[in-house]
Amino acid sequence: MNGKITCIGTGSMGGAIFRAVCKEIDSSIITVTNRTAAKGEAFAKETGCNFSSSAVSCRLYLLSLTTAIANLP
């Protein structure tokens, strides 16, 4: 297990939410992933979180996806 929390989607809304989460708890237990690796890596560097190019095994997943990415109507 890479971390206890995986945040998927670091765009405008997800980024704001996940930044707040990273400020409140130990960011070393958080892994972030994003459709665009460069943006995910930059977010991880900014917040002190770990980065993975895909979702990793963890205890809690936090999702912030557009309806297009989530394939919802």
C-alpha positions as CSV (number, residue, x, y, z in Angstrom):
1,M,0.0,0.0,0.0
2,N,1.5,3.3,-1.1
3,G,-0.5,5.5,1.2
4,K,-3.7,5.6,3.2
5,I,-5.5,8.1,1.0
6,T,-5.6,8.4,-2.8
7,C,-6.9,11.6,-4.4
8,I,-7.9,11.2,-8.0
9,G,-8.4,14.4,-10.1
10,T,-6.4,17.5,-9.2
11,G,-8.2,20.0,-11.4
12,S,-9.8,23.2,-10.2
13,M,-12.3,21.8,-7.7
14,G,-10.4,18.7,-6.7
15,G,-7.2,20.6,-6.3
16,A,-8.8,23.1,-3.9
17,I,-10.4,20.3,-1.9
18,F,-7.2,18.1,-1.8
19,R,-5.0,21.1,-0.9
20,A,-7.2,21.7,2.2
21,V,-7.0,18.0,3.1
22,C,-3.2,18.1,2.7
23,K,-3.0,21.1,5.1
24,E,-5.1,19.3,7.8
25,I,-3.4,15.9,7.8
26,D,0.1,14.4,7.2
27,S,0.5,14.8,3.4
28,S,3.0,11.9,3.3
29,I,0.0,9.4,3.6
30,I,-1.7,10.9,0.6
31,T,-1.1,9.8,-3.0
32,V,-2.4,11.9,-5.9
33,T,-3.1,10.9,-9.5
34,N,-4.3,13.0,-12.4
35,R,-5.2,12.3,-16.0
36,T,-2.3,14.6,-17.0
37,A,0.8,13.3,-15.2
38,A,2.6,16.7,-15.3
39,K,-0.2,18.4,-13.5
40,G,-0.4,15.6,-10.9
41,E,3.3,15.7,-10.3
42,A,3.3,19.4,-9.9
43,F,0.4,19.2,-7.4
44,A,2.3,16.5,-5.4
45,K,5.4,18.6,-5.3
46,E,3.4,21.7,-4.2
47,T,1.6,19.8,-1.4
48,G,4.2,17.3,-0.3
49,C,2.0,14.4,-1.3
50,N,3.1,11.3,-3.2
51,F,2.4,11.0,-7.0
52,S,1.3,7.9,-8.9
53,S,0.4,7.7,-12.6
54,S,-2.5,5.4,-11.6
55,A,-4.7,4.8,-8.6
56,V,-2.9,2.8,-5.9
57,S,-4.2,0.5,-3.2
58,C,-5.3,2.5,-0.2
59,R,-7.9,2.8,2.5
60,L,-9.8,5.8,1.2
61,Y,-10.3,7.1,-2.4
62,L,-11.3,10.8,-2.9
63,L,-12.6,11.5,-6.4
64,S,-13.0,14.7,-8.2
65,L,-13.8,14.0,-11.9
66,T,-15.8,15.8,-14.6
67,T,-18.9,14.0,-15.9
68,A,-17.0,13.4,-19.2
69,I,-14.1,11.6,-17.5
70,A,-16.4,9.7,-15.2
71,N,-18.5,8.7,-18.3
72,L,-21.7,9.9,-16.7
73,P,-24.8,11.2,-18.6
